[in-house]
Amino acid sequence: MDKIFYSPVDIPDRRQGEPMKDIYQSIYDKLEKIGVFSVNQYTVIERPPDLPLCIDRLSPDVYALSQNPVIDGVVFADPDMEIRVSHRTRTAEPLSFQDRSGKRVVYPESGKVNLTAKNELAEYLDRWLSDLLSKGFIRSQ
């Protein structure tokens, strides 16, 4: 019996009958819709009553997104994610995640990748960006 292997782009999406978009392309598209790539240094998007979204451009291809609740007078980064983008391939991947409970890193040291963290953080980031978009977090120029 022959086995058939599909790339993630070839597997049909049962809901829409179209090929599934790679999660890293999906993340890139959502960052673009929010307006992250137009940030030169730092900006905040406010959509009361939700927590503001802070966007930092850390380098030409790395951004940090965070929401910072104040709990008992202390500001927490919850969540705070660093994301690397490739405009050439229109993809984006999480590099790190931090919240009140601690920090997770995708690349703990040079040449090593924590695949579990990478996959889980990509799924989390994709859901978080969808939630932000549904609440109207879109940067006006």
C-alpha positions in Angstrom: 0.0 0.0 0.0 1.4 3.4 -1.0 1.5 6.1 1.6 0.6 9.6 0.5 2.3 12.5 2.2 0.9 16.0 2.0 2.6 19.3 2.8 0.5 21.5 5.2 -0.4 23.7 2.2 -1.9 20.7 0.3 -4.2 19.4 3.0 -7.7 20.6 2.2 -9.5 22.6 4.9 -12.7 20.7 5.5 -14.6 23.9 6.5 -14.0 25.9 3.3 -12.8 23.4 0.7 -9.6 25.4 0.2 -6.0 24.5 1.0 -5.1 25.2 4.6 -2.8 28.2 5.1 0.4 27.5 6.8 0.2 28.8 10.4 3.3 31.0 9.9 1.7 32.6 6.9 -1.5 33.1 8.9 0.4 34.8 11.7 2.1 37.1 9.1 -1.2 38.0 7.5 -2.8 38.8 10.9 0.2 41.0 11.9 -0.2 42.8 8.6 -3.9 43.4 9.2 -3.3 44.8 12.7 -0.7 47.2 11.2 2.4 45.9 13.0 4.7 46.3 10.1 4.1 50.0 9.9 5.5 50.5 13.4 9.0 52.1 13.3 9.7 52.0 17.0 6.8 51.8 19.4 3.1 52.3 19.4 0.0 51.4 21.5 -3.4 50.5 20.1 -6.2 51.2 22.5 -9.7 49.5 22.3 -11.4 50.1 25.7 -12.5 48.2 27.7 -9.8 45.8 26.6 -6.2 46.1 27.6 -4.1 48.2 25.2 -1.9 46.4 22.7 1.8 47.5 22.8 3.9 47.0 19.7 7.7 47.4 19.8 9.9 47.1 16.7 13.1 45.5 18.2 14.9 45.2 14.9 14.1 45.2 11.2 12.6 41.7 11.4 11.7 41.3 15.1 8.6 42.8 16.9 7.3 42.4 20.4 3.6 42.5 21.2 2.3 42.7 24.7 -0.7 43.5 26.8 0.1 44.7 30.3 -2.5 44.3 33.0 -2.0 46.1 36.3 -2.6 43.8 39.3 -2.3 45.2 42.8 -0.5 48.2 41.4 2.1 46.1 39.6 2.3 46.1 35.7 2.7 42.6 34.3 3.5 41.7 30.7 0.8 39.1 30.1 1.2 38.1 27.4 4.5 39.4 25.9 5.7 37.8 22.7 8.7 38.4 20.4 8.0 37.5 16.8 10.4 37.3 13.8 9.0 38.0 10.4 10.2 37.3 6.9 8.7 39.7 4.4 10.2 37.7 1.5 8.3 34.5 2.4 5.4 36.3 4.2 5.8 34.3 7.3 6.2 35.0 11.0 7.3 32.8 13.9 7.2 33.3 17.6 10.6 33.6 19.3 9.6 33.9 23.0 6.5 34.1 25.2 6.3 35.6 28.7 3.5 35.9 31.2 3.1 36.1 35.0 4.0 32.4 35.2 7.3 32.6 33.4 9.1 32.7 30.0 9.3 30.2 27.1 11.9 30.4 24.4 11.8 28.7 21.0 15.6 29.0 20.4 17.2 28.3 23.8 20.7 28.6 22.3 22.4 29.0 19.0 21.6 26.1 16.7 18.9 24.5 18.9 15.2 24.8 18.6 12.5 23.7 21.1 10.0 22.3 18.6 7.3 21.8 21.3 7.5 25.4 22.3 7.6 26.6 18.7 4.5 24.7 17.8 2.5 25.6 20.9 3.5 29.3 20.8 2.6 29.5 17.1 -0.8 28.1 17.8 -1.2 30.5 20.8 0.0 33.5 18.8 -2.4 32.7 15.9 -5.4 32.5 18.3 -4.3 35.7 20.1 -4.0 37.6 16.9 -7.4 36.4 15.7 -8.9 37.5 19.1 -7.2 40.9 18.8 -8.6 41.4 15.2 -12.1 40.4 16.3 -11.9 43.1 19.0 -10.9 45.7 16.4 -7.2 46.1 17.2 -6.1 47.7 14.0 -3.5 50.4 13.8 -4.7 53.6 12.1 -2.0 55.4 10.2 
